[in-house]
């Protein structure tokens, strides 16, 4: 039985691709190993959207290549966005790699590796399959903890933001059918998934390429009626795609987490136009008022891209003012990266790297202060918490997340009193708020029923 080792880089959407690769290989008789030196084939699933991800991917490829030194029986395969973006140029420059496969090659991966083992160096090539879409029939082995999973509802994107390479790499929007997504969600439920996070490049675009009656709202209604998964979470929503119907569904159904991830990228009207974002600051303010009118206790996450070409200090300060005024719960801040092939690469003037770094640090410092104050509202409240296991900070603490904290990107709840198992949803009395995390103790069932939870 041939063995393989896989490194998955980048976002949750990329991780789902890796899970399909693992499922296909293990289903074909391959064996996944935990150590690179034990593997016959080394696989790196790459991200390639921005230059920092490109550098990380190249570093990881070269690190894996070292395991091949002196061992002609070991092969290195690179798959994913980096290959799709750079194609033959990448193949020409990385002779250490035996096989390159683009973003759409997960389904036929086992056949490609079988050929590689059979023919050796003669099978070295670049494979860029045509556009495809995973389905509930795609083999998939979860690599996340058993109690949570990602549900990838679309592939590609039609937004064409000026700084972004996603449409060029991943293609145009392609949505999975409602029936297909429900089948996968039901299967994930049988595996013990308690939290299902819906992901896409733009989740609000789901179904626009199918028919008028297929939408994110329609998908949520069916997930609510045809599964019993207790926590459903929405991620990566384009601001102008938030409908009143979506907010009403969230307000009426406690199984949908009171949490929205809305990547705004900027608030300066001038910069937003240059980014090819389809809204202005006035619309963002109105959107937040509308959301909070329906869901007053909602947690809001966003990201900002600073140092965009031509961004003045006045443009930047608009973000600071916006953060102080709007009091968002979770904010990611990234420095603009000039990407070859993106329309924004031609814009001038470019903001100096040192200034971009300074602006990122300044916003993160401000948001840390705001986040700490936002978390204080939970002290003295009882909150449902999904237990993740022993804390990475101390074996004496458990760790979990509230409804207001998404996996991998937000803070957590540290638990210093009580016992529970990973995947349990328990009532926790919050006793302390820190910059990004909360501290509390688990209540017994009777105490939990008497608790005062944040609605």
Residue, then its C-alpha position, 0 to 999 in steps of 0.5 A: x500500500x503506497x503512502x502519502x503525506x499532505x500539507x494544506x496551506x491557505x484558507x478553509x476552502x482550500x482545506x476542503x479541497x485537501x479533504x477531498x484529495x485525502x478521501x480520494x486517495x484513501x478510498x483508492x487504497x493509499x495510506x495517509x501518514x503523519x510524518x513526511x519521511x515515512x511517505x512515498x509521495x509528498x503533497x503540498x496543496x498551495x495558496x497563491x492569491x497574494x505574494x506572502x502566500x506564494x512565498x509560504x508555499x515555495x518555502x514549504x515545497x522546498x522543505x518537502x523537497x529535502x525529504x527527496x534528497x538521496x531517495x529516488x523512490x520518493x515523489x513530490x506533488x504540488x497542487x492548488x492555487x499556486x499551480x493554477x496561477x503560475x502554471x508552466x512558469x512554476x514547473x520550469x523553475x521547480x525541478x524538484x517537483x514531480x507533478x503539478x496539478x491545478x485547482x480542479x484536479x482533486x477528483x482524479x488525483x489517485x489516478x495521477x499518483x498511480x501513474x507517477x509511481x508506475x512511470x516515475x520521472x517519465x510521468x513528470x508533468x503539469x496538469x490543469x484540468x477544466x473547471x469542475x465543482x465538488x459534490x456530495x459524491x466527492x470522497x472527503x475525509x474530515x481533517x477538522x475536529x469531528x464536531x465541526x466542518x466547513x460546507x463549501x457552497x460555491x466555487x469561483x467568484x464574479x465580483x472582480x475586485x481590482x486587487x484580487x486574483x480569485x476569478x483568474x485562479x478559481x474561475x467564475x461563480x459556480x454554485x452547488x445544487x440545494x439537494x447536493x448540499x443537503x445530502x452532504x450536510x446530512x452526512x456530516x451530521x451523521x459523523x457528529x458535526x455540531x457546528x457547520x460553517x458555510x463558506x464560499x468566496x462570496x456566500x451571498x452570491x450562492x445560487x445566482x448562477x442557477x435559478x431565482x429560487x436558489x439562494x443562501x436564504x433558501x439553503x438556510x431554510x432547508x438546512x434548518x428543516x432537513x438537518x438537526x445540526x445545532x450551530x450553523x455559521x455564515x462566513x464570507x458575505x459580501x456587504x451588499x448581499x445581506x437581505x432583510x430576508x436573511x436577517x429575518x431567518x437569523x432572527x427567527x432561528x437560534x440555530x443560525x449563529x448571531x454572527x456575520x463575517x462581512x469583508x468591507x476592505x475599506x470605508x473611503x468612497x474613493x478607495x472603494x471605487x478604486x477597489x471596484x467594491x460595489x458600495x460606499x461608506x454611507x451604505x455600510x453604515x446603513x447596513x450595520x444599522x439594519x443588521x443591528x435593528x434585526x439582531x441587536x446582539x449580533x457579533x460582526x467580523x470584517x477585514x480591512x485592506x490598508x495601503x491600497x494604491x493612492x490611499x491617503x492618510x485621510x482615507x486611512x483615518x476614515x477607517x479609524x473613525x469608522x471603527x470607533x463609531x461602529x464598535x465591531x467585534x472582530x477585525x482583521x487588518x492586512x497590508x495591500x500586496x501588489x499582485x501581478x495580473x491584478x488591475x490594481x497593480x497598475x494604479x499609482x502611487x503605491x504606498x511605501x511598505x514601511x507606511x503600510x506596516x505602520x497603518x496595519x499596526x495602528x489599526x490592530x492596536x485600536x481594535x484590540x482596545x475596542x475588542x476588549x471593551x466589547x467583550x466586557x458585555x459578556x461578564x456575568x452572563x451565561x453563554x452556550x459554549x462549544x467545547x474544543x478540548x484542553x486549552x493550548x495555554x494550559x492543561x488545567x484549562x478547557x477551551x471552547x467558543x461562544x456563538x459569537x466566535x468563529x473557529x480559527x479566526x476569533x478568540x475563545x473561552x477559557x474554562x477554569x471550572x467544570x468538565x466536558x468533552x470536545x463537541x459538547x455544548x454547555x452553559x458557561x458563566x463568563x467571569x472575566x473578559x480579556x483582549x480577545x478571549x473570555x474566562x468562565x466556568x461550566x454550570x450544571x444543568x439546573x444552574x444553566x437553565x437559570x442563567x442569563x444568556x446574551x440573547 
